[in-house]
Amino acid sequence: MIVLSKHAREQMVWRGVTEGEIYQVLAEQPWEPAKFDRRMKHRTFPFMGEWNGRRYPQKLVEVIYAEDAGDTIVVTVMASYGQWE
C-alpha cells in the first residue's frame, strides 16, 4: 500500500504535484538511494503550463519514500520546472 504522509500532502499542494504523478513515478521508475536510509524515484513529465507566472515545457517530480512492513511511505515530494529532455 502507498501511504502519503501529512508533510508529503502539504508539499504536493505547495509544489504543484498530483497524486497521480506520485503513483506513476513510484510504479514506473527505478529507485536510487537517498539520505537517512530512504529511497528516491523521479520522472520528467510534459507540462506545457504556467507555474508561478512563467511557462515551462516540463516538470521534474521527485518522490522520497521509505519502505515499512510492505508499505511505501511517501515522506516528501519535490518538483522543478524547466526543460531537461
Backbone hydrogen bonds in HBPLUS format (Angstrom, degrees):
<---DONOR---> <-ACCEPTOR-->    atom                        ^
c    i                          cat <-CA-CA->   ^        H-A-AA   ^      H-
h    n   atom  resd res      DA  || num        DHA   H-A  angle D-A-AA Bond
n    s   type  num  typ     dist DA aas  dist angle  dist       angle   num
A0072-THR N   A0001-MET O   2.82 MM  71  6.14 166.1  1.84 158.4 162.9     1
A0003-VAL N   A0072-THR O   2.77 MM  69  6.07 168.3  1.79 165.3 166.6     2
A0074-VAL N   A0003-VAL O   2.78 MM  71  6.06 162.9  1.80 165.1 171.0     3
A0005-SER N   A0074-VAL O   3.10 MM  69  5.89 163.0  2.13 152.5 156.6     4
A0009-ARG N   A0005-SER O   2.99 MM   4  6.31 160.6  2.03 154.1 158.7     5
A0010-GLU N   A0006-LYS O   2.99 MM   4  6.29 156.7  2.05 151.1 157.4     6
A0011-GLN N   A0007-HIS O   2.92 MM   4  6.17 159.0  1.96 152.2 158.1     7
A0012-MET N   A0008-ALA O   2.89 MM   4  6.10 143.3  2.02 146.9 157.0     8
A0014-TRP N   A0010-GLU O   3.12 MM   4  6.37 170.5  2.12 150.9 153.8     9
A0015-ARG N   A0011-GLN O   2.82 MM   4  5.74 153.2  1.89 149.0 154.6    10
A0016-GLY N   A0012-MET O   2.90 MM   4  5.65 116.4  2.31 137.6 149.2    11
A0017-VAL N   A0012-MET O   2.93 MM   5  4.67 156.5  1.99 134.9 140.3    12
A0022-ILE N   A0018-THR O   3.20 MM   4  6.57 156.1  2.26 145.6 151.5    13
A0023-TYR N   A0019-GLU O   3.01 MM   4  6.34 163.0  2.04 154.9 158.7    14
A0024-GLN N   A0020-GLY O   2.96 MM   4  6.17 154.4  2.03 145.6 152.8    15
A0025-VAL N   A0021-GLU O   2.94 MM   4  6.15 165.9  1.96 153.7 156.9    16
A0026-LEU N   A0022-ILE O   2.97 MM   4  6.21 169.6  1.98 156.2 158.8    17
A0027-ALA N   A0023-TYR O   2.95 MM   4  6.03 151.0  2.04 143.8 151.7    18
A0028-GLU N   A0024-GLN O   2.95 MM   4  5.92 153.7  2.02 154.4 160.0    19
A0029-GLN N   A0025-VAL O   3.14 MM   4  5.58 156.4  2.20 148.2 149.8    20
A0032-GLU N   A0040-MET O   2.84 MM   8  5.22 145.6  1.95 147.6 158.9    21
A0040-MET N   A0032-GLU O   2.84 MM   8  5.22 154.1  1.91 153.1 159.1    22
A0034-ALA N   A0038-ARG O   2.88 MM   4  5.01 148.9  1.98 143.0 133.3    23
A0038-ARG N   A0035-LYS O   3.18 MM   3  5.78 144.2  2.32 113.7 122.4    24
A0039-ARG N   A0065-TYR O   2.86 MM  26  5.43 171.2  1.87 163.3 165.9    25
A0065-TYR N   A0039-ARG O   2.89 MM  26  5.43 164.9  1.91 154.0 158.6    26
A0041-LYS N   A0063-VAL O   3.04 MM  22  5.38 151.7  2.13 145.1 154.1    27
A0063-VAL N   A0041-LYS O   2.82 MM  22  5.38 168.3  1.83 166.7 170.4    28
A0043-ARG N   A0061-VAL O   2.99 MM  18  5.54 148.2  2.10 147.7 157.8    29
A0061-VAL N   A0043-ARG O   2.90 MM  18  5.54 168.4  1.91 164.0 160.9    30
A0045-PHE N   A0059-LYS O   2.75 MM  14  5.20 171.9  1.76 154.9 156.2    31
A0059-LYS N   A0045-PHE O   2.90 MM  14  5.20 157.8  1.95 150.2 155.9    32
A0047-PHE N   A0057-PRO O   2.83 MM  10  5.11 167.4  1.84 130.7 126.7    33
A0049-GLY N   A0056-TYR O   3.14 MM   7  5.72 134.1  2.37 159.2 160.8    34
A0056-TYR N   A0049-GLY O   2.82 MM   7  5.72 158.0  1.87 166.8 174.2    35
A0051-TRP N   A0054-ARG O   2.76 MM   3  5.46 158.3  1.81 159.7 162.5    36
A0054-ARG N   A0051-TRP O   3.19 MM   3  5.46 162.6  2.22 111.5 116.8    37
A0058-GLN N   A0082-GLY O   2.92 MM  24  5.40 131.7  2.16 159.8 172.6    38
A0082-GLY N   A0058-GLN O   3.11 MM  24  5.40 163.2  2.14 137.3 142.3    39
A0060-LEU N   A0080-SER O   2.78 MM  20  5.11 167.0  1.79 157.2 161.0    40
A0080-SER N   A0060-LEU O   2.95 MM  20  5.11 148.0  2.05 138.3 148.5    41
A0062-GLU N   A0078-MET O   2.89 MM  16  5.07 166.7  1.90 144.7 148.1    42
A0078-MET N   A0062-GLU O   2.88 MM  16  5.07 156.5  1.93 146.8 152.1    43
A0064-ILE N   A0076-THR O   2.98 MM  12  5.37 174.9  1.99 159.2 160.2    44
A0075-VAL N   A0064-ILE O   2.80 MM  11  5.62 146.0  1.92 139.8 150.7    45
A0076-THR N   A0064-ILE O   3.34 MM  12  5.37 160.4  2.38 134.3 138.3    46
A0066-ALA N   A0073-ILE O   2.91 MM   7  5.20 150.7  1.99 138.5 147.7    47
A0073-ILE N   A0066-ALA O   2.79 MM   7  5.20 168.0  1.81 164.3 165.5    48
A0068-ASP N   A0071-ASP O   2.90 MM   3  5.16 161.1  1.93 145.7 151.5    49
A0071-ASP N   A0068-ASP O   2.88 MM   3  5.16 165.2  1.91 119.9 122.8    50
